[in-house]
Amino acid sequence: MQIKEELLFSEVLNDLKTKKYPIAVIGLGYVGLPIALELAKHSAVIGFDINVPKIDQLKEGIDPNGESEPKAFEGIDIQFTHNGNDIADAKFYIVAVPTPVTRFNVPDLKPLQSASALLGKFLKPGDIVVYESTVYPGCTEEDCVPILEKESKLKMGKDFKVGYSPERINPGDKVHTLTNTIKIVSGCDQEALDIIAGVYNFIMNDKLHLAPSIKVAEAAKIVENTQRDLNIALMNELSMIFDRMGISTMDVLEAAETKWNFLKFYPGLVGGHCIGVDPYYLTHKSIELGYSPEIILSGRKVNDNLSRHVAKKTIQFVSQQGKNILNAKVLVMGITFKENVSDIRNSKVVEVVKELESYGVKVDVTDPCADEAELFNEYGVKLIPEISNDYNCVIVAVKHEQYAQLKEDYFLSITNPGAAFIDIKSQYRGQINELIYWCL
């Protein structure tokens, strides 16, 4: 029996290097596409996504997310497809589909389950499956593997092997890229781990950390972002306290940072596909196991409520101008979840807009990076074609590089006398003197 298993798996690395079989990447978003493009420099790759317009763009060498340059598509061996049958001949599969939460902050595994069901239909003896989607510890083996086994009629470990390698993609970051950031890999057994590490080493040049189990690798990803979430939550709570005390949070932090072991975190809106989502995967599993986490959920509550806090401060400043809220106009500059990206997933700026609109405020939104159609389809928010000159408040919510050179004279030219200026990221601190200035 041992000989049969060795025959199934021992040639995988060589088969991929010699392009006897392709690698299939399922899900070509911010995570899957960079992996597919890098691996296609060393092996044959099939990139699969159910989004037909996206596939059409990728075939033209265009990354819809704006993260990969056109030259990244040149001179590589990759086939883009939305036809599931095209992945049938692959030997090594990487699943990189979204793992969001519902509006009740419960993990939404439907994309992951659908991808596993599709993959299971084509799974063959000797195949390797690696999940990169962020999940709670145990999800790969307890939720995904049973689907693979049911659809394929094969047995994990004996007929096919599974691993987990958490993504560490940071949209917009040109420094901490896929190939220069240590990659965690794990497998269902030692043989799987060796093969998976070997495949990722096509592109990682030994920048690998071999986790002792799949659950450890899954947990590591969750912990990375939960830690950041809690540290930012502390800064946000301090910001709300110091605001009531009438002192500047940034002044306090600059003083505190003179201590050698002070950790540099800053207040801000916490959105995106990781920090504002991943902790809920951990707390969901924790509650399922009978332990109700307190610190993690408290941090999530603070960060989720910050949009409301910003909106209320805006209303306060407008009211102090003697302006009827129903006649007030506010300009929000920047609506993506972070600077210099088009990514609007889980953008907390949208919540600021919605909260202001619930008071009856007229809110205009502008953003040089966001896709207008995507923004409207996802949130029902429109980008204005032209900025007006009669705003009662300007909120610079995202630190896009296009905003860096703007001076107070510009903001004075688009606002009414006595207008307020809310600087979420504190990028104009010390530069605004005539407008009423506030930052977190």
N, C-alpha and C positions, 0 to 999 in steps of 0.2 A: 504493500500500500504506500509505503514511504517513497518508493521509486516512482510510482505513478504521480504523486504530488510534485516531486522534483521535476519530472518531465513537463508538468503543467506550467510551472512558474519559473524555472531556472533560466529560460531563454528570453524572458520579457524585456530586460534591459537591452540586450543585443538586437532583438526584433524591432524595438523602437528606434534605436540608433541607426540601424540600417534601413529604416522606413518600410520594413516588411509589413508592419501594422501602424496605423496612426494613433495619435492621442486625441481623444474627444474632450472638448471643454464645453460644458452645458451651462449656459448663462453667460452673456457677453456684456455685462455691465462694467462698473468701475473696478470690479475684482477680476472677473473672468477674462476680459479682453486683454489686459496687460500680460496675464499668464500665457494666454494663447499666442500672442505675438512673440513673446520671448521664446517659448518652447518651439515655435515654428522656425526658429533660426537653427535648430538642432535636430528636429524630428518633423515628420508629417503631422499636421494638426487639422482636425475638423472642428470648427467653431459653430456651435448650435445655439440658436435663440428663437423663441416663438414670436418675437417682434419682427414682422416682415419688413416694415420701413427701415428698421435698424439694420437688418441684414443687407438690404439694398444699398444703404450708405456705406457699410463696411466693405462691400464688394467694390465700391468706388474709392476705397482707401480713405474714408472719412470716419472719424470717431465721433458719434453723436454727442458724447460727453465732453469733447474738446480736450481730453487729457493726453491722447497720443497724437504725435505729429504725423503727417502723411508719409514721411520717410520711414516710419516704423512698419509700414505695410509693404515696403519694397524688399525684394530679394529673399523672401521667406516662403516656406511651403505650407500654405494654409488655404483651406476651403471653408467659406462661410455658407451656412445653410439654415433654413427654417423647416426642413423636411427631416423628421425624426428618423426615417429609414436610413439616412446617410451616416448615422453614427454606428450602424450595425457592425461594421468591420473593425472597429477600434479594439484595442487590447487594454488600454489604460484610460480611465474616465476621471475627469475632474468636474465636480458639481459645485457651481458658484452662483446659485440663484439667490434672490433676496430672502431674508427672514425678518419681516417686519413684526410689529405688534398691532393688535386691533385697537379700536378706539377705547376699549376697556383695559388697555395695556396688558393683554394676554397674548402670548406668542402665537403668531399666525404661521403654521407650518405647511399651509396648502401649496405654495410654490415648491417647497422641498419634497413634499409627498408626491406631487405631480411629476417632478423630475425623476424621482426614484422609481415611480411606476413606469415611466417611459423607458428608463434605462434598463429596468428589469426585463423588459420584453426582448432586449437584444443581448443580455448577458450570456457569456459563454464560459465553459470551463477554462481556467487559466487567466481570466480577466482580473484586473485590479480597479477598485473604485475608491476615489479619495474625495471627501467632502471638505469644502472650504467655507461654506455658509456658516455664519455665527449661530450657535445653538447652545442649549443648556447641557451640562455634563450628562452623558447617557443617551442623548438623542440619536446619535449615529447608530449605536448598537441596538437601542430599544425601539426606535421609531422608523429608522430608514432601512436597516438590514432586513426586518421582517417583510417589508414591501418588496425588496429586491428578491428575497427568497421565494415569496409567493408568486411573483410574476415570472421568474426565471425557472422555477422548480429545481433550483440548485441550492447547495448548502454552503454558507459562508465558512471560510476556513479550509474546507475540503475542496470545493469546486471553484470558488472565487475568494478574493481577499479584499479587505476594506481598511481604509485608513482615514485619518483626519489631519488637516494642515490649516490652521486658522489664518485667514487673510490679515494682512497688516497694511493694506492700501490706505493712504491718506490723500484724498482728492486735493489737487492743487499743489501738493508738496513735490518740488523738483529736487529736493535734497535726500529725503528718506524714501528712496524708490524701492520697487520690488526686489531688484537684484543686489542692492547693498544693505538691505535690512535682514537681520537673521530670521530664518524661516523655521518655525516649529513643525516637525513632522512626527507622525505616530502611525502605528499599524496594529491590526488585530493579533498579530504574532510577530516573532522575530523575522521570519522570512518576508512577511509583508512590509515590515519596517525597512529592511535592507533594500527591497526593490523600490519602495516609495522614495526613500532618501536618495537612491541612485538616480531616479528620474528627475527629482527636483534639483539634483546637483548638475544636471545639464545646464542650468542657468544660474545656480547659486554659488558656485566656486567654494564649496565647503562652508558656506555661511548657514549652517544648519544646527538646530538643537533637536536632539532625538528624545522625545518625551517617552516615559516608560509605559504609557497607556493612552488609549484614545480619550478616555475621560479626563485625564490630566491635561491633554492638549486642548480639549473643549473648555475646561475650566480656566486655563491660562488666558485664553482670549477674553472670556467674560471678566476676569479679574483686572486685566489691563484697563478696560474702559470703565469698570465700576470704580476703580481707584480714582481715576480722573474725575468722574462724575461727582464723587463725594468731596474731593478737594475743591472743585468749582462751587459746589453747593455751600461749602463753608464760606468761601469768598462772597457768594451772593447773599448769604445770611448776614455776614459782617457788614456788607454794603448797606443793607436795609437798616441795620442797627445804627451805623455811623451816620446815615442820612437823617435819622431822627435826632442825633446828637449835634448835627450841624457841622460835622467835620468831613474832610475829603478822604474817601477810602483809598485813593491812590497815594495821597500823602502818607497815610498810615502804612501802606504796604511798602513804600519806598524806604520808610524808616525801619520797618521790620526786616527788610531784605538785607540790611547791613549785618545781620547775624549770619555766621558762616553756614549754619545748617538749616536756614529757613527755606522752605519749598516755595518756588515762585509760581503761584497760580493766581488768576485774576477773575473778577466777576464777569459774567456775560450770559447771553442766551445760549442754552445747550440744546442744539438740534442735531440734524444729520442722521446717518444710518447706523451709528455705533454708540456713542456715549449716551444719547438719550433713549436708546432702545435696549442695548445689551443687558443692563442691570435687571430689567423686567424678566428676562429669560432665567436669570439666576434665582430671583425671588419667586418666580412661578414654580420652579422645581423644588425650592426650599419649602414652600408652603405645602406642596404636594407630599413632601416627606415628613410633614408634621412640625416644622419649625417656621415660625413667622418672623422674618428678619425685621429689625427695627431701624438700624442705622441706615441701611441701603435705601429702604423705602422713605425714610425721612429726608434723605438727600434728594431723592427723586421728587418728592413733594415740593421742596424748596425750589428746585430748578424748573419744575413744571409751572410753578406759580409766578415766575419772574416776569413773564410776558404781561400778566395782569398788573403787576407792580409798575412796570414801565408805562402801561396805558393809563393807569390812575395818576401817575406823576404828570403825564401829558395833560390830562383833563384838569389837574390842579393848576398848572401853569397857564392854561388857556383861560380858566375861570378868573384867575388873578388879573387878567387883562380887561375884565369886565365884559368879556365876550359871551354871547349866548352860545352854548355848546352846539345847538342845532344849526348855527350859522358859521361854525368854526371850520377852518381848512387846515389840514395837516399834510405835510409831505414826508413820506417815508422813502429814504434813499438806501437801497439794498434790501433784497428779500431772499437771496440764496442763503443756505444754512451757514456758509462761511465765506471768507473773502476769496476773490479771484477764481471762483468755480461757477459752473452753471447748475450745480446740484441743488435742488429745492426740496429734497427728501426731508420730511420732518422739520421743516423750517419753523422756528419759533417766532420769526418776524411776522409770519402770516397770522399767528395768534394775536400779536400786538395789533395788527390791522383790524382783525375781526372784533377784538375787544373795543377798540376805538369806535368802530362802526356801530357797535351795539349801543353806544351812548348817543348816536345820531351825528357823529362827526363825519365830515366829508374828507375822505382819505385818498390822496393821490400816491401812487407807487411808481418808482422808477428804479431800474437796475440795468447796468450795462452788460451783465453776464447772463442773466436769466433768459430762458426761452419763453417768449410771450404765449405761444400756443400751449406749451406744456404747463405753464403756471395757471392759465385759465382752466384748462381741462382738469388739473389736479385740485385746485383750490377755489376756482371761480373768481380769481383776482386778475384784474387787467392792469397792464402797464400803460401809463399815459404817454401820448406821443410828444407832448411838449410841456415843460415845467412852467407853471404860472408865476405870478409876482405878488400874490396876496395871501401868503400862508401865515397862520398864527403860530405855527410851530413847525420846525424841521427836525426830523429824527434821522440821524445818520446811523443806520443799524448794522451795516456791514462795512468792513474796512477794505473795500475794493481799491486797487491801486489807482483807478481813474479818479478817485476822490481825494487822493493824497495832496494834490497841488492846489486844491480849492482854498481860497482865503475868505476871511470874514466879509469882505466887501461883496463877494458873490452872494453869500447867504443874506446879507442885508438887502441886496437887490431883488430877492424873491420873497421877502417877508414884509409884513405890516409893522409899523412902529410898535415897540414893546414885545416883539415876538420872542418865543423861547427856542432854545437850541439844545436838543438832547443828543448826547454823544455816547452811544452805547459802548463803544470800544475805547473811549478816552483818547482818540487819536488827535483831537483838536485842543486838548488840555493846554491852557496857557495862551491860546491863540484867539479866543473869543472874548471880547471885552464889552461890546455894545449890546449884543443879544443876551437874554437871560440864559445862562449856561448851566447845564446839569449833566452829570455822568454817573454811572454806577459806582 
